[in-house]
Each structure stands twice: as structure tokens, then as C-alpha cells.
């Protein structure tokens, strides 16, 4: 493993195969406070085995990458798992699974993964989502939208409504794989703090509870689409997403199930000073 150049994608910038990044002189283990996205090229350069084709939580097919990602996560905060997602694993494997090709879960492939805050429904959301790409796919772009861009496309009236709790979302499908119940959870999409906006959003799971909230939500959907940018991860890349200030998703791609498919490892990270209670690093889900 080695850490190479760090690229900071500040508001208004994007990374694609045809768009070179601006190189920032930033510590690889300290995402800058002004960036909602930080990309580190060639973070992991170890041997990568064939991409798995089925989920087996008892087997880690690339433990060296798991250790590298866990070390990074604990440098910028504290890696946690969630009790109802992947059995509370601290480092999650994300690769296409045939049975979930068209589902709104990270192991899907043939559908757009809608823009969302990670665990938008949960009272204890991670501060950062960290993705380590072991094997890339040029078709599969990670999408993201910066809240500072989103609010520029909203009227004052809609901004006012979006700062109320006249909205609900439901539980992520990945938290209901063992028959756990769904629930409706009240959320406030936008909160203005002294240091900026906090954004909670799920394109496909959230809904409005009043007529004025419905109009504001329609405007919010449009604003997110107008603000969305793409970054295509290459093998070895590490991407840090500020889950308080950016929403993310993924474009569709065609899986092959032959050991060469896109493969990421993911860590959900809370801040070092977070007061979120955990049990052996696992956040409990009580709705």
C-alpha cells in the first residue's frame, strides 16, 4: 500500500476520465474542511484477487485492502458498522450481485443508484463515506452533489420549507435483508449551521407530508440533478465523501460475473469527537 497524490474536488469541480483534477497539497488522512469530496490516487497498490460474485461475510477476499482502509478510516475519524447492515461489518465489500442487479442497494449494477445521504433515515449517520476501489469499471461513475451547489438552485420559499420536518424517508433496503421492518422517519432535508449547510436526502425513499413540502421536494430533486457531477474510480483510488454536505449515487453498468467486475471496499466513519454510542464499534438501529 502507498499513498500518492491527493486531489480535492471543491464545489464546482468534477473528475472524469476526460477532466484532469486539481492537485491539492493535503494530508491523505485529513480531508480538507472546504471539500465535500477528496480523491487519492494509487492509495492501494497491493495484489487484488478476482472479484467475488457472491456475498460471504465469513471470507475476506482481500484482507490487505481491508487493513489499509481501516487504518485510513481511523486516521480521519472512527470506522463503525451498523447492526442491521452486513452484520455490522466495519469494512464492507461492494461488488455486483446477480440477485440485486436492479435493486436500490450498493450491490446493484443495471440501474442508476439514486442520489442519497448514507443512512438518511438513521439518527446516527456517518460523517464520511470512504470508498477504496480495488477494481474499476469505466461505465460505473460515482455521482455526487455538493449542498452548496444545490441551494443555489432553490428559491427562498423552497429553502424555507426544506428547513422544516415536513418530510419523511424510509429505511434503506440494505437494513432489511433479514426481514427487519420498514419505518417512516421524519427528516429535515436542510439545516443551516454556523459553518454551513447539513443535507439529508434520499432521491427514491423520501416523500413530503404537506402540499408545500411536495412542491419544495420537487424543486430539490431538480436542484440535485442540476448539481450532480461524476467521478470514475480507477483501481487503487480512495474517495472520501462528506456525508453531511454531499449526496452520492452511481451510474449503471453491465456486470460480467467473471472475476473482473468493479469491486470497492467501503468504510462508514464517524468524527473523532462524535458522541454516537456504539457497541464494539457497531451503531445500533432503534427507530
QUILIN-V158879 format. One line per field, one symbol per residue. ss: DSSP state (H for helix, E for strand, - for the rest). phi: phi as a letter, one per 30 degrees, with the letter a starting at -180 (. if undefined). burial: b if it has 24 or more other ideal C-beta (glycine too) atoms within 12 Angstrom, else e. Layout:
ss=???
phi=???
burial=???
This chain:
ss=-----EEEE------E--E---E-------------EEEE----------------------HHHHHHHHHHHHHH-EEEEE--EHHH--EEEEE--HHH------------EEEE-----------EEEEEEEE------EEEEEHHHHHHH--HHHHHH-----EEEE--HHH--------EEEE--EEEE--EEEE--E----EE--HHHHHHHHHHHHHHHHH-EEE------EEEEE---EEEEE------------EEEEEEEE--------E--EE----
phi=.bccdccccdejcabbdcbddddcdbddcbedddccbbccdhdcbddcdeddcbdbddbcdbddddddddddeddcabdbcbecbhhiddcccbbdbedbecdcbdddadbddedaddhedddbdddbccccddbcbddccdcabdeddeddccdeddedddcccdbbbcdeedcbdcidddacbdbcebbccdckdcbbabecccbccbddddddddddedddddcdbbbcdcejdbcccdddbbcbaaddacdchbjcdebccbbcbcdecdcddbchicddcbc
burial=bebeebbbbbbebbbeeeeebeeeebebbebeeebbbbbbbbbbeeebeebbeebeeeeebbeebbebbbbbbebbbbbbbbbbbbebbbbbbbbbbeebeebbbbbbbebbbbbbbbbbbbebbbbbbbbbbbbbbeebbbbbbbbbbbbeebeeebbebbbbebbbbbbbbbbeeeeeeeeebebbbbbeeeeebbbbbbbbbbbbeeeebeebbebbbebbeebbbbbbbbbbbbbbbbbbbbbbbbbebebeeeeebbbbbbbbbbbeeeebeeeebbbebeb
